[in-house]
Amino acid sequence: MSAENTPDPGIARETGSTSPRRRAKGRRRKPRTGRRKALTVMAWTAAGIVVLGGTGVGYLYLKLNGNLKTVDINQVLGTDRPAGTDNGSENILVLGSDTRSGGNRKLGGGTDDGGARSDTAMIVHVYEGHRRAGVVSIPRDTLVDRPECTGAGGGTRPAAHSVMFNESYSTGGAACAVKTVESMTGLRMDHYLEVDFRGFQRLVDELGGVPVTTTRNIDDPKSHLALKAGTHTLDGRQALGLVRTRHGVGDGSDLGRIQLQQAFVKALVDQVKQIGLFTDPKKLYDLGSTATKSVTTDSDLGSVNALISFADSLKGIDSSSMTMITMPVRYDPANLNRVMVEKAKARQVWAALKNDRPIPRTATKGTATGEAKGVVTP
């Protein structure tokens, strides 16, 4: 079983089998047109749900604008970054943070240490023409070389070799995470979206839940999730448990959890399309209010108008036009709880996205993968 989720229009096809490894435990882009495209769990929950259609009036915009939290990535990182493109394609870094502060401590467990890490990380590439999207999940346990960053409390943090990917966020927040991803991939991240535990739960609840089918029992007290095999409409707490569980199903790896996350993304996309957001102004406003309180964006998306344009353009992409893979990795022989980038294969992924081409199947063939594929279906 290879690392990709499902073969679909965004990934090149080839014949041949894969062999899973089990674990012991540019060019400058044109000015924005106002139509944004991204597809991933946080993009759909954080941005897609905020669409207000034709119901917005001035005072509502002002109220919702006041909810938004933004980070000026461009100002922090300056001009020493990969070039963008001019063909309309875009890259968005989407993070789910695991801060235990405030209401997140009860949901996430653990102690409030005053910091946060990136619990979930996805690079979303929206292809030219805005009809397809590719999502590359980055395992949080991946050992990477982190570039020099501005620390979360100010000052400069020196570059670090072979540290866990999610350490970038705890070191310097959103800007350091973006800088690390750009250093790894050579791709410019045009936008940034972040949601925490509490925000994710609220968004799913406001949406009315997300239907999924589980093919096996899932039982993980650590993530507060117990599901019998069968069809369920997950509320916010259950959905959060599903995208966080490692020990309830499969081999207990972060790679298995990523497979569950990718399956939930597709279920979420289908649900957003089915509930008719554009026909119920009150529901749209309620969802918009919840979403704007739940996300942190880059400054270019830091207004309701920008988010409306961004979210409206998602309507042309459905779950069948999404390609979802895990960044090519292998287990670290010195520590099977960590993974290392398969650099030659990863370069195939980044080159394909840089040139707006389908990801070649060879890029994920034979790489490390979890054992939760097919456990959850839309």
Secondary structure as the mmCIF struct_conf table of DSSP 4:
data_model
#
loop_
_struct_conf.conf_type_id
_struct_conf.id
_struct_conf.beg_label_comp_id
_struct_conf.beg_label_asym_id
_struct_conf.beg_label_seq_id
_struct_conf.end_label_comp_id
_struct_conf.end_label_asym_id
_struct_conf.end_label_seq_id
BEND BEND1 ALA A 3 ALA A 3
BEND BEND2 ASN A 5 ASN A 5
TURN_TY1_P TURN_TY1_P1 PRO A 9 GLY A 10
STRN STRN1 ILE A 11 ILE A 11
HELX_LH_PP_P HELX_LH_PP_P1 ARG A 28 ARG A 32
BEND BEND3 GLY A 34 GLY A 34
BEND BEND4 THR A 40 THR A 40
HELX_RH_AL_P HELX_RH_AL_P1 VAL A 41 MET A 42
HELX_RH_PI_P HELX_RH_PI_P1 ALA A 43 ALA A 47
HELX_RH_3T_P HELX_RH_3T_P1 GLY A 48 VAL A 50
TURN_TY1_P TURN_TY1_P2 GLY A 53 GLY A 54
HELX_RH_AL_P HELX_RH_AL_P2 GLY A 58 ASN A 67
STRN STRN2 LYS A 69 VAL A 71
HELX_RH_AL_P HELX_RH_AL_P3 ILE A 73 LEU A 77
TURN_TY1_P TURN_TY1_P3 GLY A 78 THR A 79
BEND BEND5 ARG A 81 ARG A 81
BEND BEND6 ASP A 86 GLY A 88
STRN STRN3 GLU A 90 SER A 97
BEND BEND7 SER A 101 SER A 101
TURN_TY1_P TURN_TY1_P4 GLY A 102 GLY A 103
HELX_RH_AL_P HELX_RH_AL_P4 ASN A 104 GLY A 108
BEND BEND8 GLY A 110 GLY A 110
BEND BEND9 GLY A 114 GLY A 114
STRN STRN4 SER A 118 VAL A 126
HELX_LH_PP_P HELX_LH_PP_P2 TYR A 127 TYR A 127
TURN_TY1_P TURN_TY1_P5 GLU A 128 GLY A 129
BEND BEND10 HIS A 130 ARG A 131
STRN STRN5 ALA A 133 SER A 137
TURN_TY1_P TURN_TY1_P6 ARG A 140 ASP A 141
STRN STRN6 THR A 142 ARG A 146
HELX_LH_PP_P HELX_LH_PP_P3 PRO A 147 GLU A 148
STRN STRN7 CYS A 149 THR A 150
TURN_TY1_P TURN_TY1_P7 ALA A 152 GLY A 153
BEND BEND11 GLY A 154 GLY A 155
STRN STRN8 THR A 156 ARG A 157
STRN STRN9 ALA A 160 MET A 164
TURN_TY1_P TURN_TY1_P8 PHE A 165 ASN A 166
HELX_RH_AL_P HELX_RH_AL_P5 GLU A 167 THR A 185
STRN STRN10 HIS A 191 ASP A 196
HELX_RH_AL_P HELX_RH_AL_P6 PHE A 197 LEU A 207
TURN_TY1_P TURN_TY1_P9 GLY A 208 GLY A 208
STRN STRN11 VAL A 210 THR A 214
BEND BEND12 THR A 215 ARG A 216
STRN STRN12 ILE A 218 ASP A 220
HELX_RH_3T_P HELX_RH_3T_P2 PRO A 221 SER A 223
TURN_TY1_P TURN_TY1_P10 HIS A 224 HIS A 224
STRN STRN13 LEU A 225 LEU A 227
BEND BEND13 ALA A 229 ALA A 229
STRN STRN14 GLY A 230 LEU A 234
HELX_RH_AL_P HELX_RH_AL_P7 GLY A 236 ARG A 244
BEND BEND14 ARG A 246 VAL A 249
TURN_TY1_P TURN_TY1_P11 GLY A 250 ASP A 251
BEND BEND15 GLY A 252 GLY A 252
HELX_RH_AL_P HELX_RH_AL_P8 ASP A 254 GLN A 274
TURN_TY1_P TURN_TY1_P12 ILE A 275 GLY A 276
HELX_RH_3T_P HELX_RH_3T_P3 LEU A 277 THR A 279
HELX_RH_AL_P HELX_RH_AL_P9 PRO A 281 SER A 294
STRN STRN15 VAL A 295 ASP A 298
HELX_RH_3T_P HELX_RH_3T_P4 SER A 299 LEU A 301
BEND BEND16 SER A 303 SER A 303
HELX_RH_AL_P HELX_RH_AL_P10 VAL A 304 ASP A 312
HELX_RH_3T_P HELX_RH_3T_P5 SER A 313 GLY A 316
HELX_RH_3T_P HELX_RH_3T_P6 SER A 319 SER A 321
STRN STRN16 MET A 322 THR A 326
HELX_LH_PP_P HELX_LH_PP_P4 MET A 327 PRO A 328
STRN STRN17 VAL A 329 ASP A 332
TURN_TY1_P TURN_TY1_P13 PRO A 333 ALA A 334
STRN STRN18 ASN A 335 VAL A 341
HELX_RH_AL_P HELX_RH_AL_P11 LYS A 343 LYS A 354
TURN_TY1_P TURN_TY1_P14 ASN A 355 ASP A 356
HELX_LH_PP_P HELX_LH_PP_P5 PRO A 358 PRO A 358
STRN STRN19 ILE A 359 ILE A 359
HELX_LH_PP_P HELX_LH_PP_P6 PRO A 360 PRO A 360
HELX_RH_3T_P HELX_RH_3T_P7 ARG A 361 ALA A 363
TURN_TY1_P TURN_TY1_P15 THR A 364 GLY A 366
BEND BEND17 GLU A 371 GLU A 371
TURN_TY1_P TURN_TY1_P16 LYS A 373 GLY A 374
BEND BEND18 VAL A 375 VAL A 375
STRN STRN20 VAL A 376 THR A 377
#
